[in-house]
Amino acid sequence: MKSFFALCLSAIALSAANPASNMKLAFSDEFDGPALDAAKWATYGEATAMSFVTVGKVKALRITLIKRDDMIQTNGIRAKHEQVRGYFEASIRMNANPGHTGNMTIRPKDDKVLPSILALWEGTGEDYLTPWARYVDDKGQNDLRSDASGKKILKGGEPSKKFNTYGILWTEKGFAWFVNGKQIHKVDRTPIGSPMYVQFSHRIGEWERPKLNLKQLPDDVDIDWVKVWK
C-alpha cells in the first residue's frame, strides 16, 4: 500500500499534468466544418482568411495571411463565451517562419476597465514560442515574460510540423501557461475579476514585416480544437 505522502505526490503530479482535472467543460469546438459556428465565434480582420482544411487525418480551422501591398494585418476569431477563471486550451499548429505570429490570447471584453490583463501564447516562427502577459493598472503597463522567452521550448520543427496543446490556467492566484501538459510560465496577478474570452489570430505587425519572406507563404496557423474548462 502506498504511503499517504506518496498518494499526495501522485495527486499533485496528476493535477500538474491535467490542469482541468477538477473542472467541467464549459465551451468547446472541434472545428469539423463546413463553416465557422456563428453562435460560438466572431471573426475579425479578413473573414476570408479563415477556412476549414484537413491536415493529415486532422480536420482544422486554418487562419492564413491575405496578400496585400503592405501585408500588415491581423486575422482571427474570438469566442463569444466568456467566464471568470478556468482553463483555456487548444490544439494548434503554429507558423514555421518569422515575420508573422500565431497567437492564442485570453482577454477581457473591455481592456479599458482596470486592472486588466492579456495572457498570450505566441508562435513567432523558427520554433520560437512565447508565453507572456500584459498587465495594466492605474500605475501603467507591465509586460510579464518568462525565462522561456527567446528559447525553444519544443524540439526542432515540432511547433509547425505537428499539433501541440497550448493551455492557459486562470485561478484566484494568477495565471499559468502549459504546453502538452507541462507548465512553462506563471504570473501571480490576483485582482482580475472581469470575465474573459479566448481568441486566436494570425498577425503581421509593422515591426515584423521586415522579416517576412513572401516566398515562404503560405505559412498558416491551424487549430484542431478548443476547450474551455470552468
Backbone bond lengths (Angstrom), bond angles and torsions (degrees), N, CA, C in turn:
res aa  C-N    CA-C-N  psi(-1)  N-CA   C-N-CA  omega(-1)  CA-C   N-CA-C  phi
1 M - - - 1.469 - - 1.526 109.59 -
2 K 1.343 115.84 136.00 1.453 119.41 179.17 1.525 110.10 -70.17
3 S 1.323 115.97 145.94 1.451 120.32 175.80 1.520 109.74 -70.16
4 F 1.327 115.65 162.58 1.463 120.08 178.12 1.519 110.55 -60.11
5 F 1.339 116.76 -38.40 1.468 121.36 179.98 1.520 110.67 -63.12
6 A 1.346 116.79 -41.95 1.464 120.75 179.95 1.517 111.01 -65.93
7 L 1.337 116.46 -38.71 1.457 120.07 178.20 1.523 111.10 -64.88
8 C 1.324 116.39 -37.94 1.462 120.03 177.71 1.518 111.12 -64.18
9 L 1.352 115.49 -41.80 1.458 119.65 178.37 1.522 110.72 -62.87
10 S 1.341 116.51 -39.49 1.464 120.25 179.05 1.524 110.77 -63.65
11 A 1.330 115.76 -41.71 1.461 119.84 179.67 1.517 111.06 -64.22
12 I 1.348 116.39 -39.78 1.461 120.59 178.45 1.512 110.28 -64.42
13 A 1.336 116.91 -42.75 1.466 121.07 -179.46 1.517 110.99 -63.45
14 L 1.352 116.70 -41.22 1.457 120.85 179.42 1.516 110.69 -63.61
15 S 1.351 115.53 -43.20 1.450 119.78 179.80 1.516 111.28 -62.94
16 A 1.355 116.19 -38.67 1.457 120.14 -179.65 1.516 110.86 -67.19
17 A 1.347 116.33 -35.74 1.461 120.22 -177.88 1.517 111.37 -76.80
18 N 1.322 117.42 -27.18 1.460 121.11 -177.72 1.526 109.41 -134.62
19 P 1.327 117.70 89.98 1.464 120.57 -177.46 1.522 113.46 -61.21
20 A 1.327 117.75 -19.88 1.463 121.29 -177.32 1.520 112.73 -97.36
21 S 1.328 117.63 13.26 1.465 120.67 -172.17 1.524 113.21 -60.59
22 N 1.335 118.16 -29.34 1.462 120.86 -179.18 1.526 112.29 -108.12
23 M 1.322 116.93 20.87 1.462 121.38 -177.74 1.526 111.02 -117.86
24 K 1.323 114.89 168.17 1.460 121.55 176.01 1.525 109.62 -112.63
25 L 1.322 115.37 146.28 1.456 120.56 179.89 1.533 109.46 -68.50
26 A 1.342 116.20 123.74 1.461 121.20 -177.67 1.522 112.93 -107.65
27 F 1.337 116.95 -22.82 1.465 121.23 -175.95 1.519 108.01 -159.85
28 S 1.339 116.61 140.85 1.463 118.85 177.90 1.519 110.36 -159.68
29 D 1.322 115.13 160.18 1.459 121.84 173.74 1.519 107.86 -155.80
30 E 1.326 116.11 130.03 1.462 121.72 180.00 1.528 112.29 -93.37
31 F 1.308 117.80 -6.28 1.466 123.55 179.59 1.533 112.37 51.77
32 D 1.324 114.99 50.17 1.460 120.85 177.97 1.526 112.52 -84.28
33 G 1.346 117.17 -5.46 1.457 120.35 179.12 1.526 111.68 76.54
34 P 1.328 117.96 -170.64 1.474 127.32 4.22 1.517 114.05 -82.15
35 A 1.360 117.21 -7.77 1.461 120.05 -179.30 1.522 109.35 -140.11
36 L 1.308 115.94 157.44 1.454 121.33 177.91 1.526 109.41 -65.38
37 D 1.329 116.69 135.13 1.459 122.28 -178.95 1.532 109.07 -74.04
38 A 1.328 116.42 106.33 1.464 121.14 -176.33 1.523 112.42 -67.45
39 A 1.333 117.38 -17.75 1.458 120.04 176.71 1.529 111.11 -75.92
40 K 1.324 116.31 -20.30 1.462 121.17 -177.47 1.526 113.73 -105.33
41 W 1.338 116.35 -29.18 1.465 119.70 -169.05 1.519 112.42 -133.30
42 A 1.329 114.78 149.73 1.459 122.85 166.87 1.524 106.96 -119.61
43 T 1.317 116.94 147.47 1.459 120.63 178.38 1.524 109.95 -102.34
44 Y 1.319 115.80 159.51 1.467 120.95 172.11 1.520 108.30 -144.13
45 G 1.331 116.27 160.36 1.453 119.15 -171.07 1.521 109.24 77.70
46 E 1.323 116.30 -141.80 1.464 121.92 179.95 1.529 109.99 -88.36
47 A 1.322 116.62 114.27 1.464 120.22 -179.21 1.524 111.49 -61.93
48 T 1.340 117.28 -29.00 1.467 120.89 -179.48 1.525 112.34 -71.52
49 A 1.331 117.20 -8.23 1.467 120.40 177.89 1.523 111.61 -74.91
50 M 1.343 117.30 -15.80 1.454 121.95 -178.88 1.523 110.67 -99.14
51 S 1.333 116.15 132.31 1.465 120.93 177.77 1.516 108.81 -152.61
52 F 1.339 115.82 165.74 1.459 120.76 177.38 1.522 108.97 -104.15
53 V 1.332 115.98 133.69 1.461 121.72 -176.10 1.523 109.21 -135.71
54 T 1.321 115.60 168.48 1.462 122.04 171.65 1.518 107.82 -116.08
55 V 1.323 115.79 121.41 1.463 122.33 179.57 1.522 106.93 -111.63
56 G 1.342 117.36 102.85 1.454 119.59 -171.39 1.517 108.86 65.99
57 K 1.329 116.75 -117.38 1.458 121.44 177.02 1.525 111.92 -103.07
58 V 1.324 116.16 6.06 1.458 121.20 -173.97 1.526 111.06 -101.69
59 K 1.333 116.15 128.13 1.462 120.72 170.60 1.522 107.92 -87.46
60 A 1.328 116.50 135.24 1.454 119.55 -173.13 1.519 111.44 -147.90
61 L 1.334 114.62 160.07 1.454 121.43 170.38 1.524 107.89 -90.25
62 R 1.310 116.66 127.25 1.470 121.54 179.96 1.523 109.92 -105.54
63 I 1.336 115.47 133.55 1.463 121.53 172.41 1.521 106.75 -113.82
64 T 1.314 116.09 111.54 1.460 121.33 -176.56 1.524 110.00 -103.01
65 L 1.314 115.76 -176.79 1.458 122.60 174.85 1.522 108.80 -111.11
66 I 1.304 115.99 138.87 1.459 122.01 -179.59 1.531 108.83 -95.28
67 K 1.316 116.75 126.94 1.460 119.60 -179.72 1.529 110.24 -72.08
68 R 1.318 114.96 129.69 1.462 122.77 178.07 1.526 107.78 -151.01
69 D 1.314 117.21 175.64 1.463 120.32 -173.65 1.526 112.76 -59.51
70 D 1.327 117.31 -52.26 1.468 118.78 -176.52 1.526 112.93 -94.14
71 M 1.324 117.73 -16.07 1.469 125.19 178.90 1.529 113.59 67.40
72 I 1.326 119.39 0.49 1.462 121.22 179.29 1.529 108.45 -72.96
73 Q 1.346 116.92 124.80 1.467 119.65 -175.54 1.519 111.28 -168.98
74 T 1.315 115.24 159.67 1.462 123.39 169.52 1.519 107.19 -139.95
75 N 1.312 116.61 117.01 1.462 122.60 -179.98 1.521 108.80 -119.90
76 G 1.326 116.74 140.30 1.447 116.58 179.77 1.512 114.71 -179.75
77 I 1.335 114.36 -169.89 1.461 122.85 179.50 1.521 108.93 -132.31
78 R 1.304 115.78 149.64 1.465 119.95 174.18 1.522 108.99 -131.91
79 A 1.328 115.76 140.90 1.461 120.83 -178.53 1.521 110.56 -73.82
80 K 1.319 116.25 143.18 1.457 121.14 174.11 1.527 111.19 -82.83
81 H 1.325 116.28 -14.95 1.465 121.29 176.75 1.526 109.54 -77.16
82 E 1.320 116.55 132.09 1.459 122.56 176.54 1.521 109.20 -127.87
83 Q 1.329 116.37 149.50 1.457 119.87 176.56 1.524 110.25 -158.85
84 V 1.329 114.60 162.99 1.462 121.93 175.18 1.518 108.39 -100.40
85 R 1.309 116.03 116.77 1.463 125.64 -179.44 1.528 112.31 66.01
86 G 1.333 114.56 162.99 1.456 120.90 -177.66 1.515 111.07 135.77
87 Y 1.326 115.35 -171.55 1.463 121.49 -179.77 1.522 108.71 -120.53
88 F 1.317 115.58 123.09 1.459 123.04 -178.38 1.527 107.68 -109.52
89 E 1.324 118.06 123.79 1.459 119.06 -178.57 1.522 110.80 -141.62
90 A 1.338 114.58 155.67 1.460 120.46 -179.97 1.514 109.20 -154.58
91 S 1.327 115.06 150.14 1.462 122.10 174.57 1.527 107.31 -97.70
92 I 1.343 116.45 115.97 1.466 121.31 -170.58 1.526 110.76 -131.48
93 R 1.317 115.11 140.56 1.468 121.69 167.44 1.522 106.51 -108.11
94 M 1.332 116.16 114.81 1.456 121.68 -174.33 1.532 111.80 -82.02
95 N 1.317 115.26 168.21 1.463 122.32 174.74 1.528 110.28 -67.83
96 A 1.334 116.27 153.12 1.467 121.33 -175.02 1.521 113.58 -91.98
97 N 1.328 117.29 -29.56 1.463 120.72 -168.36 1.522 112.56 -115.61
98 P 1.339 117.59 159.70 1.465 121.30 -179.59 1.519 112.31 -78.45
99 G 1.323 115.17 171.79 1.450 121.00 -179.88 1.514 113.45 98.58
100 H 1.322 116.62 -5.51 1.463 122.21 176.86 1.516 108.41 -157.60
101 T 1.340 116.66 163.17 1.462 121.24 -169.31 1.522 112.04 -136.11
102 G 1.334 116.12 131.84 1.454 122.58 167.92 1.516 108.48 -90.61
103 N 1.324 116.62 144.29 1.453 118.65 -166.03 1.523 111.63 -146.44
104 M 1.332 116.43 133.21 1.464 123.85 167.94 1.520 106.46 -119.10
105 T 1.332 117.00 125.12 1.460 120.71 -174.25 1.520 110.99 -133.20
106 I 1.332 115.69 137.96 1.456 122.25 168.50 1.517 106.10 -104.03
107 R 1.336 117.23 123.40 1.460 118.52 -174.16 1.525 111.42 -147.75
108 P 1.343 117.27 157.46 1.463 121.02 177.51 1.519 111.15 -80.96
109 K 1.316 115.40 158.99 1.463 120.28 178.26 1.520 110.71 -64.84
110 D 1.327 116.57 -37.76 1.460 121.72 179.23 1.521 108.44 -127.30
111 D 1.341 116.73 100.46 1.459 119.39 -177.32 1.525 112.82 -80.90
112 K 1.345 116.77 5.46 1.459 119.89 174.78 1.525 111.45 -86.18
113 V 1.337 116.28 -12.96 1.460 121.09 175.04 1.523 107.64 -81.90
114 L 1.321 116.79 115.54 1.461 121.27 -174.28 1.517 111.71 -101.41
115 P 1.353 116.81 149.22 1.469 126.18 -2.24 1.529 111.04 -74.80
116 S 1.336 115.82 154.56 1.460 120.85 177.38 1.519 109.34 -137.70
117 I 1.312 115.22 162.28 1.460 119.69 -179.70 1.531 109.54 -147.03
118 L 1.302 115.64 144.93 1.461 123.33 167.17 1.517 106.29 -112.91
119 A 1.317 117.50 126.99 1.465 122.03 176.78 1.518 107.70 -112.93
120 L 1.335 117.12 123.82 1.460 120.76 -168.80 1.521 113.68 -130.53
121 W 1.337 114.55 147.36 1.462 124.20 159.37 1.525 105.82 -112.04
122 E 1.323 117.81 127.61 1.456 120.57 178.21 1.524 110.82 -127.29
123 G 1.333 115.90 137.08 1.458 122.44 172.90 1.514 108.35 -112.02
124 T 1.327 117.22 116.01 1.464 121.21 -173.65 1.521 112.61 -107.64
125 G 1.334 116.79 16.72 1.457 120.35 178.29 1.515 112.65 87.93
126 E 1.331 115.41 165.22 1.468 122.63 -179.62 1.524 111.66 55.75
127 D 1.334 115.86 33.64 1.466 124.60 175.24 1.526 114.08 74.06
128 Y 1.320 118.28 8.87 1.465 120.17 -179.62 1.526 110.83 -85.97
129 L 1.333 115.43 128.28 1.458 123.73 177.27 1.521 108.33 -124.65
130 T 1.322 116.82 134.36 1.460 119.89 -176.68 1.522 111.00 -127.36
131 P 1.352 117.74 114.85 1.459 121.21 170.44 1.531 108.62 -92.81
132 W 1.327 117.58 127.20 1.460 118.63 -179.38 1.518 110.31 -161.39
133 A 1.329 115.62 173.28 1.462 121.38 -179.88 1.521 109.70 -141.17
134 R 1.303 114.89 150.55 1.471 121.47 173.02 1.521 107.74 -117.66
135 Y 1.332 115.63 113.07 1.461 122.53 -176.75 1.526 109.16 -107.04
136 V 1.325 116.23 131.80 1.462 121.06 -179.52 1.524 109.06 -129.33
137 D 1.332 115.95 128.85 1.458 120.82 172.31 1.526 108.33 -135.83
138 D 1.331 116.91 -167.51 1.464 119.13 -175.97 1.522 112.85 -70.17
139 K 1.327 117.43 -6.76 1.461 121.00 177.52 1.521 112.59 -94.56
140 G 1.347 116.56 -11.52 1.452 119.61 179.21 1.516 113.00 131.84
141 Q 1.327 115.53 -164.15 1.465 123.42 -175.62 1.518 110.83 -106.28
142 N 1.334 115.52 140.74 1.462 120.63 179.77 1.523 108.88 -138.66
143 D 1.332 117.48 119.15 1.461 122.14 175.96 1.521 109.31 -88.93
144 L 1.320 116.22 124.16 1.461 123.05 -173.30 1.519 108.82 -110.24
145 R 1.324 115.66 97.63 1.463 121.36 -176.49 1.521 110.27 -104.71
146 S 1.323 115.41 161.62 1.460 121.06 -174.63 1.521 111.28 -100.21
147 D 1.323 115.21 169.38 1.463 120.53 174.41 1.519 110.76 -65.66
148 A 1.345 116.60 -17.04 1.465 120.83 -179.68 1.523 112.17 -80.96
149 S 1.334 117.53 -10.53 1.458 120.26 -179.83 1.522 110.02 -60.46
150 G 1.325 116.00 132.17 1.457 120.18 -179.19 1.512 113.80 82.12
151 K 1.340 116.81 3.47 1.459 121.38 178.72 1.532 109.34 -116.95
152 K 1.312 115.45 162.42 1.459 120.42 179.67 1.526 108.61 -98.03
153 I 1.325 115.38 109.86 1.457 121.87 -173.54 1.521 111.69 -74.52
154 L 1.335 117.26 -40.20 1.461 122.56 -179.27 1.522 110.34 -104.98
155 K 1.328 116.71 170.17 1.455 121.71 179.08 1.528 110.49 -66.98
156 G 1.316 115.69 157.89 1.451 121.59 -177.19 1.518 113.10 -53.35
157 G 1.313 116.63 127.82 1.456 122.03 177.81 1.511 115.22 87.55
158 E 1.339 118.28 -18.44 1.468 120.30 -174.31 1.531 114.38 -63.83
159 P 1.333 119.99 -40.47 1.467 118.09 -178.45 1.524 114.02 -59.64
160 S 1.334 117.95 -34.33 1.467 120.79 -175.34 1.524 114.08 -103.94
161 K 1.326 118.10 -18.14 1.458 120.54 -176.77 1.524 113.18 -95.24
162 K 1.326 117.34 -14.49 1.460 120.19 -178.74 1.526 109.67 -143.85
163 F 1.319 115.40 165.22 1.458 120.98 175.37 1.521 109.04 -84.69
164 N 1.311 116.37 132.00 1.454 123.00 175.25 1.524 108.76 -123.25
165 T 1.328 115.87 152.96 1.458 120.59 -178.25 1.521 110.03 -94.66
166 Y 1.323 115.42 118.85 1.462 122.34 178.86 1.521 108.69 -107.63
167 G 1.319 116.82 133.22 1.452 120.46 -177.99 1.515 112.31 -134.64
168 I 1.336 115.28 149.29 1.463 122.23 173.19 1.523 107.37 -131.06
169 L 1.324 116.11 119.17 1.463 123.01 -179.19 1.526 109.05 -99.87
170 W 1.317 115.91 127.77 1.466 122.16 179.63 1.525 108.11 -118.51
171 T 1.322 116.58 116.12 1.459 122.28 -179.67 1.526 109.52 -125.47
172 E 1.319 115.79 -179.12 1.462 120.24 176.92 1.523 111.24 -65.13
173 K 1.331 117.31 -21.64 1.464 121.19 -177.68 1.525 112.96 -89.31
174 G 1.332 117.48 -20.72 1.455 119.62 -177.84 1.512 111.97 150.95
175 F 1.342 115.39 -145.03 1.458 122.42 -174.59 1.528 110.16 -130.87
176 A 1.339 115.54 147.19 1.465 120.93 175.52 1.519 108.42 -138.60
177 W 1.334 115.62 143.90 1.463 122.59 -177.09 1.527 109.63 -110.85
178 F 1.338 116.63 136.25 1.455 122.28 -178.23 1.521 109.84 -128.75
179 V 1.334 115.97 147.63 1.457 120.79 167.99 1.521 107.17 -133.15
180 N 1.316 116.50 123.94 1.466 123.01 -176.71 1.527 111.61 51.95
181 G 1.342 116.02 39.29 1.459 121.79 176.22 1.510 115.59 84.69
182 K 1.328 118.12 -3.90 1.465 121.58 -178.55 1.522 110.10 -101.97
183 Q 1.339 115.94 127.72 1.460 119.21 178.96 1.525 110.14 -72.94
184 I 1.345 115.36 131.53 1.453 121.85 -176.55 1.521 112.29 -113.13
185 H 1.328 117.39 -31.67 1.464 121.21 -172.07 1.517 109.04 -150.29
186 K 1.344 116.33 154.08 1.462 121.43 178.74 1.522 109.32 -146.61
187 V 1.327 115.95 141.14 1.458 122.04 177.79 1.521 108.17 -133.36
188 D 1.315 117.19 127.14 1.461 121.60 177.76 1.523 109.07 -93.47
189 R 1.311 115.79 102.14 1.466 122.05 176.89 1.527 107.10 -142.77
190 T 1.334 116.95 105.66 1.461 120.60 -170.58 1.524 116.54 -96.24
191 P 1.342 121.97 -21.78 1.468 118.59 -169.90 1.522 115.65 -80.55
192 I 1.332 118.59 5.07 1.458 120.86 -178.44 1.526 109.45 -75.45
193 G 1.336 116.64 118.95 1.459 119.58 -177.63 1.509 114.78 -127.61
194 S 1.335 117.38 -4.22 1.464 120.75 -179.34 1.521 110.63 -82.32
195 P 1.333 118.18 146.56 1.470 120.30 177.29 1.524 111.28 -60.26
196 M 1.328 115.76 149.55 1.456 120.86 178.34 1.526 109.44 -133.59
197 Y 1.335 114.88 164.08 1.458 121.26 -179.64 1.517 108.98 -132.88
198 V 1.334 116.32 166.45 1.459 121.32 178.93 1.525 109.28 -102.85
199 Q 1.323 115.58 141.86 1.452 119.91 175.12 1.529 109.37 -138.23
200 F 1.331 115.55 158.82 1.461 122.54 -179.44 1.519 108.16 -131.84
201 S 1.330 116.00 138.38 1.457 118.00 -178.47 1.520 111.13 -145.88
202 H 1.324 114.01 163.94 1.466 123.47 172.92 1.521 104.97 -130.21
203 R 1.334 116.52 121.09 1.458 121.18 -164.88 1.521 112.10 -131.19
204 I 1.336 114.76 145.83 1.463 121.67 163.15 1.521 106.69 -124.05
205 G 1.328 117.15 109.88 1.454 121.34 176.55 1.522 110.69 -88.56
206 E 1.318 116.36 161.87 1.462 120.13 178.85 1.521 111.45 -57.96
207 W 1.331 117.18 -36.13 1.462 121.56 -179.56 1.535 112.20 -73.20
208 E 1.335 116.95 -18.76 1.463 121.31 179.96 1.529 112.63 -91.67
209 R 1.326 116.05 -26.69 1.461 121.18 -170.93 1.528 114.22 -52.35
210 P 1.348 120.97 -38.86 1.470 119.78 -179.58 1.530 113.96 -60.06
211 K 1.341 117.37 -24.30 1.466 120.72 -179.12 1.532 112.58 -89.88
212 L 1.326 117.44 -6.86 1.459 120.94 -176.00 1.524 110.76 -77.38
213 N 1.332 115.81 127.27 1.462 122.39 175.58 1.524 107.76 -107.07
214 L 1.323 116.69 109.13 1.464 120.76 -176.31 1.523 112.36 -61.03
215 K 1.331 116.80 -25.53 1.459 120.25 -179.91 1.529 111.78 -71.00
216 Q 1.342 117.11 -15.23 1.461 121.25 179.41 1.531 112.25 -91.64
217 L 1.317 117.06 1.25 1.461 120.74 177.53 1.520 110.29 -92.92
218 P 1.344 119.21 149.22 1.464 125.93 3.13 1.532 112.32 -75.45
219 D 1.303 114.70 147.14 1.461 123.43 178.31 1.524 105.62 -143.45
220 D 1.321 115.47 85.25 1.460 121.49 -162.65 1.522 113.80 -92.69
221 V 1.328 114.19 167.19 1.462 123.54 171.91 1.526 107.31 -110.47
222 D 1.336 117.05 125.79 1.467 122.31 -178.01 1.523 110.23 -117.58
223 I 1.331 116.30 138.66 1.467 122.17 179.28 1.519 108.55 -120.64
224 D 1.316 116.59 118.57 1.465 122.48 -178.43 1.526 110.85 -78.38
225 W 1.322 116.63 -49.66 1.464 121.02 -179.50 1.525 110.59 -156.77
226 V 1.324 114.87 163.03 1.463 122.90 176.79 1.521 108.35 -133.87
227 K 1.337 116.37 137.82 1.460 121.28 175.31 1.528 108.91 -138.10
228 V 1.323 115.33 136.78 1.460 121.37 176.49 1.519 107.74 -124.39
229 W 1.332 114.66 124.77 1.461 121.46 -176.45 1.522 109.70 -109.76
230 K 1.326 115.51 147.49 1.466 121.09 -177.69 1.525 109.81 -128.21
